[in-house]
Amino acid sequence: MKLTDIMAGTNVKITDLSTMNDLVRRRLNDFGIMEGSVISLRKLLPFSGPCTIEAKGQWIAIRRKEANCIQVEAV
């Protein structure tokens, strides 16, 4: 399932980032967000707004377009 399909506050494990833009994937990797990482969706703003995720104690906002490219599974 996609990251945007889960409820806010749910912990999930990233399973696939292959459909994401290479530059964005590299930026997320700099924050320690990669396949196998456990993250939590904190906020999903309305009207196709950005998503806020928490990973390793840091909150990061990403575009919904990129969040739709992150495949996750429940922990």
N, C-alpha and C positions, 0 to 999 in steps of 0.2 A: 504494500500500500504506500501511498505518497505521504509525505510529512504533513501536508495540508488536510489530509483525511482524518487525522486523529484529534481528540479533544485536548484543549489546553490543560497543561499540568501533567500530562501523561509522559512517562519515561519510555523511550524507544531506542532501539539499536539500529544504526545505519547499516544497510546491506548493500546498497549500490549507488555510486555517484557517477557512473560512466556516461550518462546522458547530459551531464552538466558541462557548461563552458569550462575550458581548461583554466582560464584565468581565475574564475570564481572558485573552482576546486582548489587551486593553489593557495588562494587567500584563506579559504576555510582550513586547509591543511596547516597554514601558519598559526591558526588558532587552536590546533590540535583536533580539529573535526575531520575525521576520515572514516573509511569503512571500518566497522567494528566498534566505533565510539558510541557511548550511551549519551543521548541528549534528551532534553525536555522542551516541548513546545510551550512557551509561556504566554504569548499573546498572538492572536490572529486578528488583525484589524479589519474592519469591514470595507466594502467597496474596493476589493482587490488591493488592499493596502499591504504594507510589509508584515512580515512575521518576526517575532522575537523568540529566539531559542536560547536555552541555557546549556552550556557545556563547560565542565570543569570549573564551575563557580563564576563564569563570566557570561554576561548577557550580550547577545549579538543580534542585530536586526539584519534581515536579508529580504530581498524582493520576493514576492509571492511566486514569480516566474521561476526563480532558482529553487524555492521550497518545493515546487511541483516536480522538480527533477531529482529530489532526494527520496530514494526508496528506503523504507524502514520496516521493522517488525517489532512486535510487542516484546517487552523484556519479561 
